[in-house]
């Protein structure tokens, strides 16, 4: 399945994190690529190989650049 990747930023609900390029947990990230699939968001952070997966209820806000 091909994902529809978009550019933007993400903010997670308190208690949920993504790992940044320095392996630190972050609750907000800018300059990301994201794809929504079912009840999940696939997230690619700058400088991090691969993608990370978060459940939709963990997402407070996603902003798309386009």
Secondary structure, 3 states (H helix, E strand, C coil): CCCCCEEEEEEECCCCCEECCCCCEECEEEEEEEEEECCEEEEECCCCCCCEEEEHHHEEEEEECC
